[in-house]
């Protein structure tokens, strides 16, 4: 009989060690990303009928902000952790943006 015991902590990802400056950088980049998304969406309001297309365009246009953050954080975050952060930031930006776009479209602003 062969018994194999695996230490699950060996498969766990290493903890992320971010400084206060790193957290400040993440917060400032988040603000810049959200502002970029809002501004680009407003500019695209007349170009598309579907607010989801406008939101997607704005997110793609402002991706460079998150790319800059990835470069600045470098090796401090593993790729999977950064992908989770990026997904969270994009989803939150879209959740904030869609109701605003729907209201502006219904009000005839775009």
N, C-alpha and C positions, 0 to 999 in steps of 0.2 A: 504494500500500500504506500502510495506516494502522496504526501500532503504538501501543498505549496501555499505559503502565506505571503501575500503581497502587502507591502506598506503603501497605503493609498496616498500618504503624504509625499511619497517620492514622485508621484505623478502630478501633484498639485503645482500650479504655476507659482513662480517666485513672487513675493509681494512687491508691489510697486512702491518705489521710494521717491516720492515727489516732494520737493521743498516748497516752502511758502511762495517763493518766486515762481515756481512752476505752476502752482495753483492760480496765482495772479495772472500768469500768462494764459492759462486756459480760460479764465474768466474774461480777460480782455479780448481774446480771440473769439470767444462765444459772442460777446457784444458786437464785435466787428462783423462776424458772420451773420448774425440776426439782422443787423442794420443793412448789410449788403443785400440780403434776401428780400427784405421789405422794399428797399429802393428799386431793385431790379423788377420785382413783381409789379410795382406801381407803373414802371416804364412799359411793361409788357401787357398791361391791362387791356389796351385797345387792339393788340395784335392777335389775341386768341379768345375764343368764346368759352372754352372750358377752363375753369379756375385750377383744375388739377394740372393741366398742361403748363399754365403760368407758374404754378408753384414748382413743378419739376424743372422748368427752365431756370428759374431763379436759384434753386438749390445747385444745379449744375454749374451755373455761372459763377457762384460764390465758393465753389469747391476749393479754389486756390487758397482761401483763408485757412482751411483745415489742412491743406497740404503744407503750408508754411508752419503750422503748429506741429505737424508730424516731424518736419525737419528740425525744428528747434528742440523738441523733446528728445529726439535722437534715440539713444539706447535706454532711456529711463523707463520707457513703456514697451512691453512686448507687442508685436503686431496685433495679436488677438485682443488685447486690452484696448489698444488705440482704436481698433475697428469697432468695438463696443461703444466707446466714447463718441466716435464719429457718427455711428448709427443713432445714438441717443440725441445728439445735438441736431442732426437733420430731422429726425422725427418730431422733436419738440418745436423746431422752427416751422415745420409744415402744419402741426396742430394749431399753432398760433396764427399762421398766415391764412389758411383756408377760410375760416369764418370771416375774416376781414375782407378777403377778396370776394366772397359771396355777397357780403353786404354792399360793397362798392359796385359790383355788377348789378345787383338788384336796384340800387339807387340811381343807376344810369351814369355812374362816373366813368364807366369803361366800356 
